[in-house]
Amino acid sequence: MNKKIEKVREDIRKTKARIQELEDYLKTLQMQEKQLCDEEITKTIRDMAGKGDVMETLRRLQQAQHEVYAGSDSGREEMSHDA
């Protein structure tokens, strides 16, 4: 078989393997981000439980979490446009 075709096919195989590695890594990072956000929320709620209006604190945390996740989506869109 033509060596150029073989090289291109090998490059395709390597690229697909690399893409899979990066997708797995991205999933790991996203799970880590969610876990850290959840831990931060839990800590804040525990800290605020005895210090006033818990419902107001929960509303502020929910808003902050929404902003974090909205920022994550736009970052993914930028990455896909760069590729």
C-alpha positions in Angstrom: 0.0 0.0 0.0 1.1 3.6 -0.6 3.3 4.8 2.2 1.6 8.2 2.2 -1.8 6.6 2.7 -0.4 4.5 5.5 1.1 7.6 7.2 -2.2 9.5 7.0 -4.1 6.6 8.4 -1.7 6.3 11.3 -2.0 10.0 12.0 -5.8 9.7 12.0 -5.6 6.8 14.5 -3.2 8.7 16.7 -5.4 11.8 16.6 -8.5 9.9 17.5 -6.7 8.3 20.4 -5.5 11.8 21.6 -9.0 13.2 21.2 -10.4 10.4 23.4 -7.7 11.1 26.1 -8.6 14.8 26.1 -12.4 14.1 26.3 -11.7 11.8 29.3 -9.5 14.5 30.9 -12.2 17.1 30.3 -14.8 15.0 32.0 -12.5 14.5 35.0 -12.0 18.2 35.3 -15.7 19.0 35.0 -16.5 16.5 37.8 -13.7 18.0 39.9 -15.1 21.5 39.3 -18.6 20.4 40.4 -17.3 18.7 43.5 -15.3 21.8 44.5 -18.3 24.0 43.9 -20.5 21.7 45.9 -18.0 21.6 48.8 -17.8 25.4 48.7 -21.6 25.7 48.9 -21.8 23.2 51.8 -19.1 25.0 53.7 -20.8 28.4 53.2 -24.2 27.0 54.3 -22.7 25.5 57.4 -20.9 28.8 58.2 -24.0 30.8 57.7 -26.5 28.4 59.4 -26.3 30.3 62.7 -25.6 33.8 61.3 -28.8 35.1 59.9 -31.1 34.5 56.9 -30.1 31.1 55.5 -32.6 31.5 52.6 -30.9 34.7 51.4 -27.6 33.0 51.6 -28.9 30.1 49.5 -30.3 32.6 46.9 -26.9 34.2 46.6 -25.1 30.9 46.3 -27.5 29.7 43.6 -26.9 32.9 41.7 -23.1 32.5 42.0 -23.3 28.9 40.9 -25.4 29.8 37.9 -22.8 32.4 36.9 -19.9 29.8 37.3 -21.7 27.2 35.1 -22.7 29.8 32.5 -19.1 30.9 32.3 -18.0 27.3 31.8 -20.3 26.9 28.8 -19.0 29.9 27.1 -15.4 28.7 27.6 -16.3 25.4 25.9 -17.8 27.3 23.0 -14.6 29.4 22.6 -12.5 26.2 22.7 -14.6 24.6 19.9 -14.3 27.7 17.8 -10.5 27.7 18.2 -10.1 24.2 17.0 
